[in-house]
Amino acid sequence: MQADITGSEKDISVVICTCNRAGSLKITLDCLCRNDRSGLDVQVVVVDNNSSDETRNVAESYRGRLPLRYLFEPAKGVYGKSHALNRAIDSGGLGSIVAVIDDDISPHEDWLKGVSSISGRWPDKDFFTG
């Protein structure tokens, strides 16, 4: 577990790696805006994998609505997403729960509560999929 730069640990960090999918990212971020975050300290980390579209502008436009951190990863290619995920990990400041989602999903309004709940139910487990 790592503390963020302010010294307080987040409950959940949602990591979204994306490349040239600004429109799809917007839908995913809209869904996360509607998520119930009550009682949870959540951050959204958007890792831009060297996009040439409006990805950065889309991500930045959510700063007032989501606790969002934007990161840029210049390495692309066959292993682009791996580089982007490593950028998020190497940046530090991630929560005790790290949820990695794609830029083309629409998390239900109670998704964050579900992530917290399943992690609490199985505290000795480190990895969940579904």
VMD Tcl script that builds the backbone (N, CA, C; Angstrom):
set m [mol new atoms 390]
animate dup $m
set s [atomselect $m all]
$s set {name element resname resid chain x y z} {
  {N N MET 1 A 0.832 -1.180 0.000}
  {CA C MET 1 A 0.000 0.000 0.000}
  {C C MET 1 A 0.876 1.242 0.000}
  {N N GLN 2 A 0.511 2.201 -0.811}
  {CA C GLN 2 A 1.294 3.413 -0.907}
  {C C GLN 2 A 0.425 4.600 -0.568}
  {N N ALA 3 A 1.014 5.578 0.089}
  {CA C ALA 3 A 0.302 6.806 0.395}
  {C C ALA 3 A 0.401 7.748 -0.788}
  {N N ASP 4 A -0.604 8.617 -0.945}
  {CA C ASP 4 A -0.507 9.586 -2.020}
  {C C ASP 4 A 0.387 10.740 -1.581}
  {N N ILE 5 A 0.563 11.738 -2.437}
  {CA C ILE 5 A 1.505 12.802 -2.153}
  {C C ILE 5 A 1.088 13.667 -0.966}
  {N N THR 6 A -0.176 13.611 -0.555}
  {CA C THR 6 A -0.603 14.365 0.611}
  {C C THR 6 A -0.454 13.550 1.877}
  {N N GLY 7 A -0.092 12.289 1.755}
  {CA C GLY 7 A 0.125 11.449 2.917}
  {C C GLY 7 A -1.100 10.660 3.331}
  {N N SER 8 A -2.240 10.871 2.700}
  {CA C SER 8 A -3.438 10.115 3.057}
  {C C SER 8 A -3.655 9.011 2.032}
  {N N GLU 9 A -3.999 7.843 2.520}
  {CA C GLU 9 A -4.182 6.701 1.630}
  {C C GLU 9 A -5.607 6.670 1.087}
  {N N LYS 10 A -5.736 6.439 -0.177}
  {CA C LYS 10 A -7.035 6.300 -0.820}
  {C C LYS 10 A -7.583 4.910 -0.552}
  {N N ASP 11 A -8.917 4.789 -0.565}
  {CA C ASP 11 A -9.538 3.477 -0.461}
  {C C ASP 11 A -9.419 2.737 -1.786}
  {N N ILE 12 A -9.815 3.410 -2.875}
  {CA C ILE 12 A -9.838 2.776 -4.201}
  {C C ILE 12 A -9.229 3.719 -5.228}
  {N N SER 13 A -8.336 3.184 -6.027}
  {CA C SER 13 A -7.835 3.884 -7.204}
  {C C SER 13 A -8.357 3.131 -8.421}
  {N N VAL 14 A -9.061 3.836 -9.281}
  {CA C VAL 14 A -9.557 3.260 -10.529}
  {C C VAL 14 A -8.592 3.690 -11.623}
  {N N VAL 15 A -7.905 2.742 -12.230}
  {CA C VAL 15 A -6.922 3.028 -13.270}
  {C C VAL 15 A -7.529 2.705 -14.626}
  {N N ILE 16 A -7.507 3.711 -15.519}
  {CA C ILE 16 A -8.024 3.546 -16.874}
  {C C ILE 16 A -6.911 3.886 -17.850}
  {N N CYS 17 A -6.433 2.891 -18.581}
  {CA C CYS 17 A -5.441 3.110 -19.633}
  {C C CYS 17 A -6.196 3.316 -20.941}
  {N N THR 18 A -5.778 4.322 -21.699}
  {CA C THR 18 A -6.522 4.648 -22.911}
  {C C THR 18 A -5.598 5.175 -23.995}
  {N N CYS 19 A -5.999 4.971 -25.232}
  {CA C CYS 19 A -5.243 5.481 -26.378}
  {C C CYS 19 A -6.208 5.794 -27.516}
  {N N ASN 20 A -6.325 7.076 -27.823}
  {CA C ASN 20 A -7.145 7.538 -28.945}
  {C C ASN 20 A -8.597 7.077 -28.867}
  {N N ARG 21 A -9.156 7.104 -27.671}
  {CA C ARG 21 A -10.555 6.715 -27.498}
  {C C ARG 21 A -11.264 7.735 -26.611}
  {N N ALA 22 A -11.085 8.999 -26.927}
  {CA C ALA 22 A -11.637 10.078 -26.113}
  {C C ALA 22 A -13.151 9.947 -25.944}
  {N N GLY 23 A -13.854 9.601 -27.002}
  {CA C GLY 23 A -15.311 9.475 -26.916}
  {C C GLY 23 A -15.742 8.373 -25.975}
  {N N SER 24 A -15.089 7.239 -26.072}
  {CA C SER 24 A -15.397 6.117 -25.191}
  {C C SER 24 A -15.004 6.423 -23.755}
  {N N LEU 25 A -13.850 7.054 -23.569}
  {CA C LEU 25 A -13.401 7.448 -22.229}
  {C C LEU 25 A -14.419 8.361 -21.569}
  {N N LYS 26 A -14.987 9.272 -22.338}
  {CA C LYS 26 A -15.989 10.201 -21.796}
  {C C LYS 26 A -17.179 9.442 -21.223}
  {N N ILE 27 A -17.655 8.431 -21.911}
  {CA C ILE 27 A -18.791 7.640 -21.422}
  {C C ILE 27 A -18.420 6.930 -20.122}
  {N N THR 28 A -17.223 6.347 -20.071}
  {CA C THR 28 A -16.772 5.660 -18.856}
  {C C THR 28 A -16.667 6.643 -17.697}
  {N N LEU 29 A -16.103 7.815 -17.933}
  {CA C LEU 29 A -15.980 8.814 -16.866}
  {C C LEU 29 A -17.349 9.340 -16.431}
  {N N ASP 30 A -18.274 9.491 -17.379}
  {CA C ASP 30 A -19.650 9.883 -17.014}
  {C C ASP 30 A -20.245 8.856 -16.053}
  {N N CYS 31 A -20.062 7.591 -16.344}
  {CA C CYS 31 A -20.575 6.529 -15.469}
  {C C CYS 31 A -19.927 6.600 -14.092}
  {N N LEU 32 A -18.638 6.833 -14.040}
  {CA C LEU 32 A -17.958 6.933 -12.748}
  {C C LEU 32 A -18.440 8.148 -11.959}
  {N N CYS 33 A -18.811 9.217 -12.651}
  {CA C CYS 33 A -19.384 10.389 -11.972}
  {C C CYS 33 A -20.681 10.028 -11.257}
  {N N ARG 34 A -21.446 9.127 -11.824}
  {CA C ARG 34 A -22.728 8.722 -11.242}
  {C C ARG 34 A -22.573 7.635 -10.185}
  {N N ASN 35 A -21.355 7.130 -9.991}
  {CA C ASN 35 A -21.130 6.082 -9.003}
  {C C ASN 35 A -21.270 6.620 -7.590}
  {N N ASP 36 A -21.793 5.785 -6.707}
  {CA C ASP 36 A -21.921 6.131 -5.291}
  {C C ASP 36 A -20.540 6.008 -4.650}
  {N N ARG 37 A -19.973 7.161 -4.293}
  {CA C ARG 37 A -18.658 7.179 -3.649}
  {C C ARG 37 A -18.760 7.520 -2.170}
  {N N SER 38 A -19.973 7.565 -1.638}
  {CA C SER 38 A -20.142 7.946 -0.240}
  {C C SER 38 A -19.395 6.984 0.677}
  {N N GLY 39 A -18.645 7.543 1.607}
  {CA C GLY 39 A -17.876 6.742 2.550}
  {C C GLY 39 A -16.600 6.158 1.985}
  {N N LEU 40 A -16.295 6.457 0.724}
  {CA C LEU 40 A -15.088 5.930 0.076}
  {C C LEU 40 A -14.207 7.082 -0.386}
  {N N ASP 41 A -12.922 6.941 -0.190}
  {CA C ASP 41 A -11.962 7.898 -0.724}
  {C C ASP 41 A -11.439 7.305 -2.021}
  {N N VAL 42 A -11.945 7.821 -3.131}
  {CA C VAL 42 A -11.696 7.245 -4.457}
  {C C VAL 42 A -10.915 8.238 -5.311}
  {N N GLN 43 A -10.038 7.714 -6.126}
  {CA C GLN 43 A -9.412 8.522 -7.167}
  {C C GLN 43 A -9.489 7.764 -8.486}
  {N N VAL 44 A -9.584 8.508 -9.570}
  {CA C VAL 44 A -9.558 7.937 -10.912}
  {C C VAL 44 A -8.242 8.369 -11.549}
  {N N VAL 45 A -7.490 7.398 -12.039}
  {CA C VAL 45 A -6.207 7.670 -12.679}
  {C C VAL 45 A -6.346 7.315 -14.157}
  {N N VAL 46 A -6.314 8.332 -15.001}
  {CA C VAL 46 A -6.373 8.118 -16.447}
  {C C VAL 46 A -4.945 8.145 -16.970}
  {N N VAL 47 A -4.540 7.046 -17.601}
  {CA C VAL 47 A -3.210 6.966 -18.196}
  {C C VAL 47 A -3.381 7.036 -19.712}
  {N N ASP 48 A -2.942 8.136 -20.271}
  {CA C ASP 48 A -3.031 8.394 -21.697}
  {C C ASP 48 A -1.806 7.775 -22.376}
  {N N ASN 49 A -2.046 6.754 -23.186}
  {CA C ASN 49 A -0.964 6.041 -23.847}
  {C C ASN 49 A -0.643 6.681 -25.205}
  {N N ASN 50 A -0.172 7.937 -25.125}
  {CA C ASN 50 A 0.310 8.684 -26.292}
  {C C ASN 50 A -0.774 8.934 -27.340}
  {N N SER 51 A -1.938 9.356 -26.867}
  {CA C SER 51 A -3.053 9.633 -27.774}
  {C C SER 51 A -2.784 10.852 -28.639}
  {N N SER 52 A -3.388 10.858 -29.816}
  {CA C SER 52 A -3.313 12.018 -30.703}
  {C C SER 52 A -4.681 12.684 -30.847}
  {N N ASP 53 A -5.668 12.200 -30.110}
  {CA C ASP 53 A -7.004 12.805 -30.148}
  {C C ASP 53 A -7.197 13.701 -28.923}
  {N N GLU 54 A -8.407 13.917 -28.520}
  {CA C GLU 54 A -8.739 14.824 -27.414}
  {C C GLU 54 A -8.747 14.145 -26.049}
  {N N THR 55 A -8.059 13.023 -25.909}
  {CA C THR 55 A -8.069 12.262 -24.655}
  {C C THR 55 A -7.701 13.123 -23.462}
  {N N ARG 56 A -6.614 13.867 -23.541}
  {CA C ARG 56 A -6.195 14.692 -22.401}
  {C C ARG 56 A -7.268 15.719 -22.039}
  {N N ASN 57 A -7.809 16.412 -23.024}
  {CA C ASN 57 A -8.846 17.415 -22.759}
  {C C ASN 57 A -10.074 16.790 -22.118}
  {N N VAL 58 A -10.475 15.619 -22.593}
  {CA C VAL 58 A -11.624 14.928 -22.009}
  {C C VAL 58 A -11.341 14.612 -20.543}
  {N N ALA 59 A -10.198 14.008 -20.286}
  {CA C ALA 59 A -9.848 13.658 -18.896}
  {C C ALA 59 A -9.823 14.899 -18.012}
  {N N GLU 60 A -9.145 15.934 -18.457}
  {CA C GLU 60 A -9.020 17.159 -17.660}
  {C C GLU 60 A -10.383 17.805 -17.394}
  {N N SER 61 A -11.327 17.624 -18.291}
  {CA C SER 61 A -12.644 18.253 -18.112}
  {C C SER 61 A -13.436 17.650 -16.944}
  {N N TYR 62 A -12.996 16.521 -16.427}
  {CA C TYR 62 A -13.686 15.859 -15.323}
  {C C TYR 62 A -13.095 16.198 -13.960}
  {N N ARG 63 A -12.064 16.993 -13.899}
  {CA C ARG 63 A -11.398 17.291 -12.629}
  {C C ARG 63 A -12.339 17.863 -11.571}
  {N N GLY 64 A -13.305 18.630 -11.936}
  {CA C GLY 64 A -14.237 19.184 -10.962}
  {C C GLY 64 A -15.311 18.209 -10.514}
  {N N ARG 65 A -15.493 17.147 -11.274}
  {CA C ARG 65 A -16.550 16.180 -10.977}
  {C C ARG 65 A -16.032 14.876 -10.393}
  {N N LEU 66 A -14.793 14.563 -10.659}
  {CA C LEU 66 A -14.167 13.338 -10.153}
  {C C LEU 66 A -12.804 13.685 -9.560}
  {N N PRO 67 A -12.400 12.966 -8.532}
  {CA C PRO 67 A -11.023 13.117 -8.054}
  {C C PRO 67 A -10.107 12.412 -9.057}
  {N N LEU 68 A -9.623 13.156 -10.033}
  {CA C LEU 68 A -8.960 12.575 -11.189}
  {C C LEU 68 A -7.502 12.997 -11.264}
  {N N ARG 69 A -6.678 12.038 -11.637}
  {CA C ARG 69 A -5.263 12.277 -11.904}
  {C C ARG 69 A -4.988 11.831 -13.333}
  {N N TYR 70 A -4.337 12.684 -14.099}
  {CA C TYR 70 A -3.996 12.387 -15.490}
  {C C TYR 70 A -2.497 12.080 -15.564}
  {N N LEU 71 A -2.161 10.974 -16.219}
  {CA C LEU 71 A -0.775 10.609 -16.458}
  {C C LEU 71 A -0.582 10.377 -17.946}
  {N N PHE 72 A 0.609 10.674 -18.442}
  {CA C PHE 72 A 0.928 10.469 -19.852}
  {C C PHE 72 A 2.016 9.418 -19.978}
  {N N GLU 73 A 1.790 8.447 -20.838}
  {CA C GLU 73 A 2.786 7.408 -21.124}
  {C C GLU 73 A 3.111 7.442 -22.615}
  {N N PRO 74 A 4.341 7.828 -22.969}
  {CA C PRO 74 A 4.694 7.955 -24.383}
  {C C PRO 74 A 4.938 6.632 -25.110}
  {N N ALA 75 A 5.280 5.563 -24.382}
  {CA C ALA 75 A 5.603 4.289 -25.046}
  {C C ALA 75 A 4.336 3.624 -25.557}
  {N N LYS 76 A 4.310 3.380 -26.860}
  {CA C LYS 76 A 3.179 2.721 -27.496}
  {C C LYS 76 A 3.628 1.395 -28.061}
  {N N GLY 77 A 2.890 0.888 -28.987}
  {CA C GLY 77 A 3.290 -0.340 -29.663}
  {C C GLY 77 A 2.548 -1.541 -29.129}
  {N N VAL 78 A 3.076 -2.697 -29.404}
  {CA C VAL 78 A 2.436 -3.958 -29.055}
  {C C VAL 78 A 2.158 -4.050 -27.557}
  {N N TYR 79 A 3.069 -3.524 -26.752}
  {CA C TYR 79 A 2.925 -3.629 -25.297}
  {C C TYR 79 A 2.529 -2.299 -24.676}
  {N N GLY 80 A 1.843 -1.472 -25.424}
  {CA C GLY 80 A 1.467 -0.144 -24.958}
  {C C GLY 80 A 0.715 -0.141 -23.642}
  {N N LYS 81 A -0.282 -1.008 -23.526}
  {CA C LYS 81 A -1.077 -1.014 -22.300}
  {C C LYS 81 A -0.233 -1.411 -21.093}
  {N N SER 82 A 0.691 -2.317 -21.271}
  {CA C SER 82 A 1.583 -2.697 -20.172}
  {C C SER 82 A 2.399 -1.504 -19.705}
  {N N HIS 83 A 2.894 -0.711 -20.658}
  {CA C HIS 83 A 3.640 0.500 -20.297}
  {C C HIS 83 A 2.739 1.465 -19.526}
  {N N ALA 84 A 1.507 1.596 -19.982}
  {CA C ALA 84 A 0.574 2.510 -19.321}
  {C C ALA 84 A 0.253 2.045 -17.899}
  {N N LEU 85 A 0.012 0.755 -17.723}
  {CA C LEU 85 A -0.247 0.230 -16.379}
  {C C LEU 85 A 0.965 0.433 -15.470}
  {N N ASN 86 A 2.147 0.181 -15.995}
  {CA C ASN 86 A 3.356 0.403 -15.207}
  {C C ASN 86 A 3.529 1.871 -14.837}
  {N N ARG 87 A 3.134 2.781 -15.723}
  {CA C ARG 87 A 3.194 4.216 -15.421}
  {C C ARG 87 A 2.330 4.521 -14.202}
  {N N ALA 88 A 1.135 3.955 -14.159}
  {CA C ALA 88 A 0.243 4.182 -13.011}
  {C C ALA 88 A 0.856 3.638 -11.727}
  {N N ILE 89 A 1.393 2.438 -11.790}
  {CA C ILE 89 A 1.994 1.821 -10.603}
  {C C ILE 89 A 3.215 2.621 -10.150}
  {N N ASP 90 A 4.064 2.978 -11.086}
  {CA C ASP 90 A 5.288 3.706 -10.759}
  {C C ASP 90 A 5.020 5.113 -10.242}
  {N N SER 91 A 3.858 5.670 -10.576}
  {CA C SER 91 A 3.551 7.034 -10.137}
  {C C SER 91 A 3.289 7.114 -8.637}
  {N N GLY 92 A 2.954 5.968 -8.030}
  {CA C GLY 92 A 2.675 5.949 -6.594}
  {C C GLY 92 A 1.330 6.574 -6.282}
  {N N GLY 93 A 1.043 6.669 -5.005}
  {CA C GLY 93 A -0.185 7.309 -4.567}
  {C C GLY 93 A -1.446 6.535 -4.861}
  {N N LEU 94 A -1.335 5.240 -5.094}
  {CA C LEU 94 A -2.525 4.443 -5.374}
  {C C LEU 94 A -3.146 3.957 -4.073}
  {N N GLY 95 A -4.419 3.667 -4.128}
  {CA C GLY 95 A -5.156 3.246 -2.947}
  {C C GLY 95 A -4.862 1.824 -2.535}
  {N N SER 96 A -5.469 1.434 -1.425}
  {CA C SER 96 A -5.289 0.068 -0.943}
  {C C SER 96 A -5.973 -0.928 -1.878}
  {N N ILE 97 A -6.946 -0.478 -2.660}
  {CA C ILE 97 A -7.581 -1.273 -3.702}
  {C C ILE 97 A -7.298 -0.575 -5.029}
  {N N VAL 98 A -6.771 -1.308 -5.991}
  {CA C VAL 98 A -6.532 -0.768 -7.326}
  {C C VAL 98 A -7.417 -1.540 -8.295}
  {N N ALA 99 A -8.358 -0.834 -8.899}
  {CA C ALA 99 A -9.279 -1.440 -9.855}
  {C C ALA 99 A -8.903 -0.950 -11.248}
  {N N VAL 100 A -8.508 -1.868 -12.109}
  {CA C VAL 100 A -8.120 -1.523 -13.480}
  {C C VAL 100 A -9.310 -1.812 -14.382}
  {N N ILE 101 A -9.763 -0.780 -15.089}
  {CA C ILE 101 A -10.883 -0.961 -16.017}
  {C C ILE 101 A -10.485 -0.432 -17.390}
  {N N ASP 102 A -11.183 -0.897 -18.404}
  {CA C ASP 102 A -10.946 -0.427 -19.763}
  {C C ASP 102 A -11.721 0.858 -20.015}
  {N N ASP 103 A -11.339 1.542 -21.073}
  {CA C ASP 103 A -11.972 2.815 -21.409}
  {C C ASP 103 A -13.290 2.638 -22.156}
  {N N ASP 104 A -13.771 1.405 -22.261}
  {CA C ASP 104 A -15.016 1.177 -22.999}
  {C C ASP 104 A -16.058 0.430 -22.168}
  {N N ILE 105 A -15.968 0.536 -20.845}
  {CA C ILE 105 A -17.001 -0.067 -20.019}
  {C C ILE 105 A -17.834 1.028 -19.367}
  {N N SER 106 A -19.004 0.623 -18.916}
  {CA C SER 106 A -19.921 1.546 -18.263}
  {C C SER 106 A -20.248 1.011 -16.872}
  {N N PRO 107 A -19.406 1.337 -15.888}
  {CA C PRO 107 A -19.632 0.807 -14.539}
  {C C PRO 107 A -20.987 1.255 -13.982}
  {N N HIS 108 A -21.729 0.297 -13.436}
  {CA C HIS 108 A -23.018 0.572 -12.823}
  {C C HIS 108 A -22.831 1.522 -11.633}
  {N N GLU 109 A -23.890 2.209 -11.262}
  {CA C GLU 109 A -23.831 3.214 -10.193}
  {C C GLU 109 A -23.305 2.680 -8.867}
  {N N ASP 110 A -23.457 1.390 -8.610}
  {CA C ASP 110 A -22.986 0.832 -7.339}
  {C C ASP 110 A -21.698 0.019 -7.505}
  {N N TRP 111 A -21.020 0.188 -8.636}
  {CA C TRP 111 A -19.826 -0.600 -8.912}
  {C C TRP 111 A -18.730 -0.378 -7.860}
  {N N LEU 112 A -18.452 0.866 -7.503}
  {CA C LEU 112 A -17.405 1.137 -6.514}
  {C C LEU 112 A -17.746 0.526 -5.159}
  {N N LYS 113 A -18.999 0.573 -4.768}
  {CA C LYS 113 A -19.422 -0.061 -3.518}
  {C C LYS 113 A -19.209 -1.573 -3.600}
  {N N GLY 114 A -19.468 -2.150 -4.764}
  {CA C GLY 114 A -19.253 -3.577 -4.956}
  {C C GLY 114 A -17.787 -3.947 -4.867}
  {N N VAL 115 A -16.926 -3.129 -5.461}
  {CA C VAL 115 A -15.480 -3.372 -5.384}
  {C C VAL 115 A -15.034 -3.334 -3.927}
  {N N SER 116 A -15.496 -2.352 -3.196}
  {CA C SER 116 A -15.143 -2.237 -1.781}
  {C C SER 116 A -15.668 -3.422 -0.981}
  {N N SER 117 A -16.892 -3.823 -1.252}
  {CA C SER 117 A -17.521 -4.918 -0.525}
  {C C SER 117 A -16.803 -6.246 -0.734}
  {N N ILE 118 A -16.512 -6.591 -1.979}
  {CA C ILE 118 A -15.869 -7.876 -2.243}
  {C C ILE 118 A -14.460 -7.896 -1.665}
  {N N SER 119 A -13.778 -6.768 -1.705}
  {CA C SER 119 A -12.441 -6.693 -1.117}
  {C C SER 119 A -12.505 -6.856 0.396}
  {N N GLY 120 A -13.552 -6.309 1.005}
  {CA C GLY 120 A -13.733 -6.459 2.445}
  {C C GLY 120 A -14.115 -7.873 2.841}
  {N N ARG 121 A -14.857 -8.546 1.981}
  {CA C ARG 121 A -15.288 -9.913 2.264}
  {C C ARG 121 A -14.124 -10.893 2.226}
  {N N TRP 122 A -13.150 -10.615 1.392}
  {CA C TRP 122 A -11.989 -11.499 1.214}
  {C C TRP 122 A -10.704 -10.716 1.464}
  {N N PRO 123 A -10.464 -10.262 2.686}
  {CA C PRO 123 A -9.311 -9.387 2.952}
  {C C PRO 123 A -7.945 -10.049 2.731}
  {N N ASP 124 A -7.905 -11.379 2.729}
  {CA C ASP 124 A -6.627 -12.065 2.511}
  {C C ASP 124 A -6.331 -12.286 1.033}
  {N N LYS 125 A -7.241 -11.840 0.155}
  {CA C LYS 125 A -7.036 -11.988 -1.290}
  {C C LYS 125 A -6.564 -10.651 -1.860}
  {N N ASP 126 A -5.728 -10.747 -2.891}
  {CA C ASP 126 A -5.146 -9.549 -3.487}
  {C C ASP 126 A -5.616 -9.262 -4.897}
  {N N PHE 127 A -6.298 -10.206 -5.517}
  {CA C PHE 127 A -6.614 -10.047 -6.932}
  {C C PHE 127 A -8.014 -10.531 -7.200}
  {N N PHE 128 A -8.822 -9.709 -7.850}
  {CA C PHE 128 A -10.199 -10.057 -8.197}
  {C C PHE 128 A -10.426 -9.740 -9.664}
  {N N THR 129 A -11.231 -10.560 -10.318}
  {CA C THR 129 A -11.636 -10.275 -11.699}
  {C C THR 129 A -13.135 -10.485 -11.801}
  {N N GLY 130 A -13.690 -10.068 -12.893}
  {CA C GLY 130 A -15.102 -10.320 -13.086}
  {C C GLY 130 A -15.719 -9.386 -14.053}
}
mol reanalyze $m
mol bondsrecalc $m
mol representation Tube
mol addrep $m
